[in-house]
Amino acid sequence: MAETEDFVGQEPHPVDDDLFKEPMKKRRRSDRDQRFRAFPSVEQSALKEYEKLESRTRRVLSNTYQKLIQSVFLDDSIPNGVKYLINRLLALIEKPSLDPIYIGLFGSSGAGKSSLINAIIQQEMFLPVSGESICTSCIVQVSSGCCEQYEAKIHLLSDQEWKEELKNLTKLLHRTEELGREEADKWDRDDAVEEAIWKLQILYGNGAERKNYEELLRAKPKGKIPTSRIITLKAEEAGELSIKLDPYIRTQRRDWDGESAETQIWPLIKQVEVTLPKSELIPEGVVLVDIPGTGDFNSKRDEMWKKTIDKCSVIWVISDIERVSGGRAHENLLNESIKACQRGFCRDVALVVTKSDKLHLPEYLRERKVRNQAIQSQREAVLERNAVIKLQRNKILKEKLTRKLPADSKVLDASDLVYTVSAQEYWQQALLTEEETEIPKLREYIRKRLLDKKRRMVTKYVTEAFGLLLLTDSFNCTENLPNEFLHMSGLRRFVEERMQLLEKAIDQCFAHVVQPLQEGVRNARASYRRILGAFLVRSRGNQGFHQTLKAVCLKNGIYASRTLTRIDLNEAITQPIYDQIDPVFGGIFRAGKPTGSALMPHIDAFKHSLQEKMTEIGIRNGWKYDSCKKSFLIQEISAILGDMEEHILRKKRRIYESLTTSVQSDLKPCYEEAAQITGKKACERMKDVIRRGVDQQVAEGMFERAQERMQHQFQQLKNGITEKVKGSIATMLTLASSQGDGLYKELADVKSEYREMEKLHRSLREVAENAVLRRGMQEFLLKMSPSKVGPPTT
């Protein structure tokens, strides 16, 4: 909500009469139609109606804003009430039409993420694919927009970000003359070292791995690096852009002798954004994100990896059909996705099993458990096997989600938690029909998700705009309100009482996490040595582990590589605490009835109690039912508290991660000491330093400090909520009670805008009813249509 501060903060300027008019209406209508090409006709109709509602609402707001600006343009001072109103109008006018829906495709290398995106966007070889090897080397975002060409933006690490990574890479490669031949051989076989050498050679040439940090700072990279740190590629056709883009996002093979200007800066690439022209398959407003499964050694890229996961409202865990039934990497991906539900904006998790056409028929028939029906063909075997996998994995995933998330989480009620897809069969259709590849099913999910979000966004937008017009009209309202209400004394006392109840309810919500935290701390103290020992024993006689351990210490307990499973020692030793608090933590931030640990329902109950009080005061004091002042107060309370959920969601990531952040901070001196160790038996000495450091910190209360820091974060959230609500409602009551001095008596007449906004608000129900009717007709027609026949049996 905008505060009552100056709405421009600069000298007045003339207002153009055409400032807020809609230019080129025919072109804009055509653009709108093009943007909806990804939707079937029934959904297109609903979207067009919502788009029209939003467009007309923005026009009403713009006209109102224009009138107010002109009415106060020549005044030396502007009353606070008018500043407040103009700020609110401007904020709503400039509000984005729709925040993007990020759908994260999260999977290990070779799982088929890029192939799946290619199939969804109907471009077979757009993103690089290469069998089982690692292909996509960084985060790649794919969306459609209003551009006429295919476009890609390659974002590079800043100079400072690369210097940080360069320093760590050279530290990782540093070795003294004390190393014997045997230890040197082990050093060279380490994956962390191989990757460091590889990056330096690509960027600076052969021999770069033997130079120190200062020498490499003076060295000139082989590739040309733009000063903007952004490379923009454009093309008329998808294939043309694909060729240009390939060297930037394809993981370069270490045994590849070829070289190009593009590959020479590959280690600097942070992320890639690809924008398609208006798509018939992917609606504007949806972003498909190809997310590597392990993060990155570079701190900035690794932080971006985590933030990208957390901003996804949907995560599809991608696993090919031969790996889905086991493997540590697959479990790690599922766990990371569930954590995204706890700490981020994710509300939906699904397992997407790729390459579902792959099946060795003789082996399957021998192992087949369902024998009540004979298998006549490869196609029948594939369909049966896929159906069995969906049932099995759906049960396993639901059980895992149930253990970690609140019982009333919406994702637990999802009809589809598992999809079995085949990008290859989508193109070839030798065994499966297009529908049986389930690519159309994923597209349908995307469309429904966007349509639902658009509906909710427009409903909220129109309702909030109607509240602003009520407020604007109330400033010119001639109704003389009773002194009892003008002084607001009774209402202020009521708000204070309700605020006290709200603070108590918040305390009760957060108190639910205390006991699980305490239990988790006890479990962590009991198990940390076992967890730490399991990590350190991975050395296998130190071979292939020495420099990986050093990399872990250089990055304060975290190591992410494109070839190894992600290592996070801080997270591992705090996992027993998370195991205890996860269900309760999720319950605090869920929606639902105002009982138990849920926070938002208590804020909603607070809002409704204030709105009921407004109505009661209005009736008692003889207001007309449609009193502009009463309506303004009710609408304004909704506006004040309506955005509170997003504020809370932004804070919960910091709260959730406070445990690992606290442990990482306490162990930092230990990591730094271990990272400096070189020479003979360095690996064993590093292990000893880590063991002693962790033991010491645990003895000094490391886990208890982590608990205190999490509880402190909860307290800060409570203080932020109460301060924000108190301040905003105090401002609202001041405005409502200051019909004379605090407001402007000769504001422009906005009666016509108010009436138009009132009509738009009423039409929300009609649009919703039309959408329901069309959906029912569509479902009826689908039931009556003949089923498609599959490919010939083989």
N, C-alpha and C positions, 0 to 999 in steps of 0.2 A: 504494500500500500504506500502511496506517495505521502511524504511528510509535508507539513505546512511551511515550506520554504519557497524562496523566490522561484517562479516557474521558468524563468529564462536565464537570470543571472547575467544579463548583458543589456546594452542599450536598446530601447524600443526601435522597431523597424517597421516599415510599411507592410501592410498585409495585402498580398495579391488576392484579388477577388476570385481567381481561378485556382487558388492554392490547393483546395481540397476537392475539386471536381474530378470526375473520372474521365480522363482523356481517352480518346481512341476506343470508344466502347465496343465497336464491332470487333476490333482486334482482340480486345480483352475477352469478349465472349467466345471468340474462336479459340483463344489460348485455353480458356476454361474447359471447353469441350475436348481439346486435345489432351489435357491433363487427366481426363477421366477415361481415356481409351482402354486402360487396363481392366476396367470394370464391365461386367455384363450390364445390359440395358436397364434392368430393374435397379441395380445399385447406382448406376449413373444418374438415374432420375432423382434418387434420394440425395446423392451428393450435390447435384445441381441446385436442389432446393435449399440445402444447408449453405451452399456457397452464396446463393442469392440473399439469404437471410443475413449472412455475415457482411456481405458487400453493402447492402442497404443500411445495416447498422453502422458500419464505418462511415458511410456518407452522412448519416444523421449526426454522429459524433463530431465529424469534421465541420459540418455547418454550425453546430452549437459552439464549438471551439472558436471558429472564425468570428462569430457574433460577439462572443465574450471578449476576445482580443480587441476587436474594434471598439467595443464600448468602454474599455479602460485604457485605450492606447495613449490618450493625451493627458492622463492623470499623473500627477506628481507621485502619489503614493497609492498603493493598491491594498485594500483591506485583506487581512489574513484569510478570511473565509473565501474570498474570490481567488486568491493565490492557490489555496487548497483545491478548489474546484477545477481550476485550469490545469494544475498539475495532474489531477486524477484523469481528466479528459485526455490530456496529451499522452499519459502513460498507456491508456487503453487504446488510443488511436495507433500508437507505435508498437503495440503488442504483436508479436509474430502470429501469423495466421494459424500455424500448427507447428509445434515442436516436432522435430523428426522422430520417427520410431526406429530405434537402432535394434537390429536383429543380429546378434553375434553368432557366427559359426565358429565354434570353439573345438579344436581337435588337434591330434598329434599329426606329425608329418606323414604324408602319404595317405591320410584318411579319406581324401576326396573332397575337401572343402571347396577348392577352386573349381573342380568339375561340377559340383552341385550348383555353385553360383552361375557358372556358364549355362547350365541347363535352365535354371530359373529365368535368366535374362534372355534366353533363346540365342546365345552366341557360343557355338560349340567349343572353339579354341581361343576364346577372348583372354582369359587369364591363363598363365602357363600351367600345363599339367604334364606329369612325367612319371606315370606308373607309381612305384613304391618310394621313389626318392623325394627328398625335401625340395619343394618347388618355390612356394611363396615365402620370401625371406623377411617380410615385414607386415605390419598391419595394413590391409588394403580395404578401403571403403568404396562401395559401389552404390550409386543412386541414380535416379533419373531426374531431369530438370527441364527448364524452359529453354536451354541452349539449343542452337541449331546444329552444332557439331559434337562429335565425341571429344571429351576433354579429360586430361589427367593433370593433377598437380602433385609433384614429388617434393615432399618437405624434407629438408636436410637438417642434421644437427647443427646448432649454432656453433660458432667458433669456441665458445667457452665450454659447451657440452662435449665437443670432441676433445678438447684439451683434457678434460676430466677423464674421459675414457682412455685417451692416449697415455696418461700418467699411470692408470691402473694396468694397462696392457704391458707397459715397459716394466713395471714392478713385477708383474706375473712372469715375465721372461728373464728377469735378473737372476743370475747364478754366479757364484764365486768360483775361484780357482780351486777351492777346497773340495769340490765335488769329484768323486771318483768316477771312473768310466761306467761302472755298473749303475750308479745313481743317475748319471747323465743320460744313460739309455732309457731309464724309467721316466725321467723328466721329459725326454723327447716324445715318448709314447702317449703322454697325457693329452686328452681331448681338449682341455682348456688351453694348453700351450699351442696345440696345433691350430686352433681357431684364432688365437692371438697372432701367431706368425702369418697366417693366411690373410687376415685383415690388413696388417702392416705392409705385406708384399703387394697386395692389390693396390693400395693407396700410394705407396712410396717406392715400390719396386723391390727386386731381389736384394737381399742384404739388409733390408730395413730392420729386420728382427735383431740384428746385432748392434744397432745404434741405441744410445740412451735417449732419455726424454728430451733433454736440451738439444741434442743433435736433430731429432725428428721435428722439433718445433721450428728449427731453421730450414729443414728440408722442404722442398716444394712438391706438393702432391702432383701425381702424373695427370690427373684429370682436371678439367676446368670447373671451378666452383663459383657459381653466381653469388654476387654480393647479397642478393635478397634471400639466399638459401632456399629458394623455391624454383623448381624447373616446371614449366608449363608446356604440355604437349597437346596438340589439336589435330584432328583429322576428320575428313568427311565420312569415312566408312569405319566400321568397327574393326575390320581386319587391319586396316592401315594403322590405327592407334595401337592395336595389339602388338604389332611388329615393333613400333617405336617404344612401347612400354616394357616389353619383355625383358630387356637387359637390366632394367632398374629393379624389377621385383622378383626375378628368378634367382634362386640361390645359385651362386657360381660354384661350379665343381672345382675342387682343389687340384685335380689333375688336368684341368683344362688349360691349354697353352694359348688359346685365342685371347685377344685383348681388344677392347674398344673404349671410346671415350666414356660411354655410359657405365661400363663395368668398373672403370677406374675409380669412380666415386661411390661405388656400391656400399662400402662400410659406413658411409655418412648418412644413408637414407634412414629417415625416422618413420615416416608413414606416407601412404599414397592415397589420394582421393580421386576417384574416377566418376565422372558425370556423363550419363548417357543422354541423348536427345529424348524427347517425349516418348515414353515406352508404352507399348500396348500390353505389356505383361507386368511391369513393376511400376506401381503408382508413385507419383511425386510425393515426397514426404516419408518414404521408407528408405532406410540405409542398410544395406547388407554389409556386414563387417567380417572379413576373413581374419581371424585372430589366431596367431601361432600359439601352440599349446604350452610353451614354457617360459615366456617372458624374454628378457634380454640382459646381457652383461652390462650394457650401458645404463646408468641410473635413470636418465631421462626417458629412454625408450622403455625401461622396465616400469617406471611410474605411469607412462602413457598406456602400457599394456594393462595395468591394473585399472586405471581410470576408464579405459575403453570397455573393459568387462563390466565395470560398475554402472556405466551409463546405458548399457543395453537393457531395454525393458523385456526383451525376449532373448533367451540363450538356447541355441540348438547345439547339443553336444554331438559332435560328428565322430563316428567310429565305423570302420568298415566291418563287414559281416564276419570276417575271419578273426577279428580282434575283440569283438563285442562281448564275448563270453568270458573274458578274463583279461588279466594284465594290469599291472600297477598303474601304467600311464592312463588307461581308461578310467580307473577309479579316481585318480588324482584330478582328472578333468571334471568328473561328476561332482567331486567334493568342492572344487573351486567354483563351479557353477552354483551350487547350493549356497556357498558363502556369499555369492553375489546377491542372492535373494535376501540374505541377512544384512549386508552392509550397503547395498546399492539400490538401484531403481528396478531391478529385475522382478517381474511378477509371474513369469512363465518360463519353465524349463522343460525341454523335450529332448529325447534321444533320437537322433536321425542316423539310422543304420544304412550305410552306403554300400554300393557294389552288390546289391541284393540279388543280382542275376547269377552271381558266381556260385556254382555247385557242381561237385563231382558226383554224377548220378550213381555209379556202382557203389561208391563209398556211402552215399546217403541211404541207399536202399538197404545196405547191410546194417547201418546204425539206426535205421528208422524205428521209432517207437510206436507210431500210430499205424496199426496194421489192419484196421477195420475196413479199409478201402484200398483197392489196388491202384498203383501209380502207373499211368499209361504213357507218360511222356516227361521230358525234361521240364517243360512248362508247368505241369501239374506238381512236380516235385518242388520246384522253386516257390510256387504259390503256397504249397502246404508248409514248407520249411519257414517261409517268411511269416506266415500266420502264427506258427508255433513260437517263433522268436519274439513276435510282438506281444503275445500273451505272457511269455516268461519274463521278458525285460520290463514290460509294463508293471508286473507284480513287484519285481525287485526294485525298480525305480520308485514306485509309490511307497514301498516300505522304507526306503532310504529317506525320501522326502518327509514321510510321517515322523521319523525319528528326529529330524532336524527342524521342522517347521511347525507352526501352530496347527492344531487339528482342523481349524476352519479356513486354512489357506485356500485360495481359489484354485491354485495349481493342482491341488489334490482332487478337485472335481473335474479336471480337464478330461474330455472324451478321448483325446489322443495324446498320450505321453510318449509314444514310440511310433516312428515312421520307418518303413523299409523302402528305400529309394534306389533307383539305378539310373545314373546319368547316361551310361552307355546304351541301355535299352531304350531310354527316352529318344535317343537319336536313331537307333537301328530298328527297334520294335520287331526283333526276330523271335523273341520268346514272350514278351509282355506287351500289353496295350499301353498307350500313353497314360491312361488313368491308373493302371496297375503299377507303373513306375513311381506313383505318388508325387511326382513333380507338380502336377496340377493341384493336388491337395495342399501342398505347401504354399502355392500361389494363392489359393482360396483363403488359407489362413491369414496370409499377409493382407489381402484385401479386406477381410472382415475386421481385422485388427485396426486398420486405418479408418475404415468406415465408422467403427464404434468410437474411436478417439475423436474423429471429426464431429460426430454427433454430440459427444459430451463437451467438447471444446466450444462449439457454437452455442449450445444451450447455456453454458456458463457465461459466455461472452455477451450474449443478448440479455441475459438476466442482469449481469453487472452493469451493462450500458443503460438498461431501463432504470436501475437504481440511481445512476448518475443524473439521468434526465429528471427523475423525481427530485433529487437534491437541487438541481438547477432551478426547476420550477418552484421548489419550496422557498428559494431565496426571494422570489417575487410574490410569494403567497400572501394574501391580505388577511388570512384568518387570524384573529387575535387569540392567542393561546392563553389559557388560564395561568395565573401567577404561580400556582403550585407546580405546574410543569415547567414554566419558564425558568424558575430557580433550580429546578432539577434536584432539589435536596433529597427527596424520597428516592428518586431513581439512583442517585449517586450512592446512597447508603445501600441500596439493593445490589448495585454492581460490586461494591466493596465486600459485601457478604458473600456474593457468588464467587468473587475472586479468591476469597479465603477457602471456600469449598473446593475450588478448582486446584489451588495449590496443594491442599490436603490430598485430593484425588491423585495428583501427579506424584506426590511423595509415596502414596500407596502403590501406584503402578511400578515405580522404580524400586520399591522395597522388595518386590517379587524376585529381583535378580540377586539379592544379597546372599541368601542361603545357598543357591547354586554356585555363586562365586566362591563362597567359603569352602564348599565341598570340592569344587574344582581345584582350588589352591592346595587342599590336602592331597588330592590325587596327583597333582603335578609334582609336589614335593616327594611323593612316594615313587614316582615313575621316571623322574627326569634322568637318573643315571642309566636306566635301561634304554631310554630313547637316545641319549647321547652316545652310549656304548654301541648301539646298533648303527648309528651314523658313522662313528669312527672306525668300526670294524670293517667297513666297506673297502678298506685299503687293499685287501688281498695281498698282504706282504708289501704294501706301499706301491706296488706296480700300478701305474696309471692313476694315482690318487694324490701324489704329493702336491702338484700344482693346482689340482681341483680344490684341495683343502685350502691352499693359499688364496685361491680366487674367492672362496667362501669368506675367508677372513678379510680380504681386501674390501669386500662389499658388505661388511658388518653382518655376516651370517647368512647371506643370500647369494646363490649363484644360479644364473639362468643361461642355458646354452641351447643352441639349435639342435644339438645331437644328444644331450643328456636330459634325464628327468630333472625338473626344477628342484633345487635344494633350498629350503628355508629352515634353518636350524631354530630360529626364534619361534617360528610358527609351530614347529614340531614339538618343542618342549612346553609350549602353552596349550597344545591341543587338548590335554585332559581337562583344562578349564573350559574351553569352548564346547567340549562334549557335554558338559553339565549345563552351560548357560544358553546354548543355541535355541532350544524350544521356547524358553522364557523370553529371550531377547526378541525372537521373532514375534512372540505374542504381544510384547509392548508396542511394537510398531505396526500392528495389523489393524484392519478396519473390522467393525463388528458392533455388538451390543455393548453399552457402557457398563460392563462388569469385568471383574478380574483384572488382569494386568494391562489391557489395551488402553493406549493413551488417547488416540484420536476420538473415540466415542465420548470421552469425558469432555473434550473440547467442544464437540458437537452438542452435547447436553447443555454445556454452559451457554452456547450460542442460542439454543432453543429457549432456554429459561429467560434470557434477556428479551428475545423477541416476544414471548408470551407476556412479559411484564409491560412491554411497550403497548401491546394491544389492550391489556387490562387498564392501563393508565388512560389510554385514549377513550375507552368506553366509559370509564368512571367520570371523566371530565367532559363528557358530552361531545367528543369529536365526531365528526362524520366518519363513516366507515372508510372512505377513501381519502382521509386527511393526508395531505402531501407531507406534513411533518412526520406523522407516525410512519407512513410508508418509507420515507427517507431513512428513518432510524432503523427500521427492520432490515431494509436492503443494505444499509451501511454496515450493520453488524455482520451480515453474510460476507460482505466484501473484506472486512477486516480479518475474519477468521477463516475465510475460504481458502486463502493461500498458505495457511499455517502448516498444512500437511507437507507441502514441498519444502518449506523451511526446515521442518523436522527431519525429512528424508536426507536433506543435504548434510545435516549434523550427525546422522547415525553412523556414517562410515567412520568418522573420527572416533566415535565412541567404541564401535566394534573393534577397530584396529588398535585401540589404546593398550590392550594387553601385550601384543607383540611389539608395539612401538616402545613400551616401557621396558620390556625385557631386552630388546635390542640396544636401547640406550644404556642400560646397566652393564651389558656385556661388551660394549664398544671398546673400553680399554683392553680387555682380554683379547678381542679380535685384533686390535692394532698391534699388540705385543706379538701375537703369533704370526702376523703377516710380515714382521721384520726379520723373522728367523731364516737364516740361510746356512749353507755349509753341510757338514756331515751329519747324518741322522736328523736332518731338519724336520722330516715328517713326524717322527716320534716326539721330537721336542715340541713341535706345534701342538700335537695332541695333548701332551702333558700340560701345556699352558692353558689350553681350552678347558681341560678337565678341572684343573685347579681354580681357574677363573670362575667357572660355573658353580663349583662347590662353594667357593667363597661367597659369591653373590646370593646363592640360595640360603646359606647360613645367615647372611645379613638381612634376609627378608625380601628377596627379589620378587617372589610371587605375591607376597602381601602388598608390596608397593604397587605392583601391577593392578591388584584389586582396588587399592585406594585411588589410583589414577582413573580407573574406569568409573568408579563411583563419583569421583570429582567431575568427570565429563558429563555424567547424568545430571549432577547438580547444576552445572553450567547451562545445560539444555533447559532445565526447569526455570532458571533465572531468566534466560533469553525469552522463553515463552511468556512468562508473567510480565516482564518489562514491555515486551512488544504489545501484548494485549492491553495492559494498563494505559500505556501511552496513547495508543490508537483510539481507545474508547474515550479517554479523557478529551482528546481533540474533537471527537465526534460530538460529545455532550456539550462542549463549549460552543461549537458551531450551531448546534440545535437550539441553544438557549440564548444566542446573541443575535436575535433577529434585527436589532437596531445597530449598535455601535460596531460590531465585528464584521458586518456584511455590507454589501453595496446596495443602496436603495434604488438605484436606477439602472439595473442590469438590462441588457437587451431582452426583448420578448422572445421566448423560445417555446411558446405554446404549440406552434405547428410541429416543431421537432418532437416535443413531448407526445403529441397525439400520434405521430408516425411511429415513435418508439413503442408506444402502447400497443399499436396494431401488430408490430413485429413480435413483441413479447407474446401476444395472444396466439400468433400463428405458429409458435413452437409446437404446441400440442397437435395442430393440424398436420404439420410436416411429419411428426412422429407417427401419427395414425396412418398417414399415407404410406410410410415406409413399411409398417407392419402389414398393411393390406397387400402391397406389392410382393412382399416376401412370401406371404401365404399363397398368392397366385403362382409365384415361381415354383414353390415346392409342389404344388398340385400338378403343374405341367411336367415337372421332372418325373413325378411318379407315373404319369400317363405315357411318357415317352419310352420307346423300346430300348433295351440295354444294348450296349455295343458288344460286338463279337470280338473275341481275342484272336491273336495270330494263329496260323495253322499249327497243330501239334507236331512236335518233332521227337 
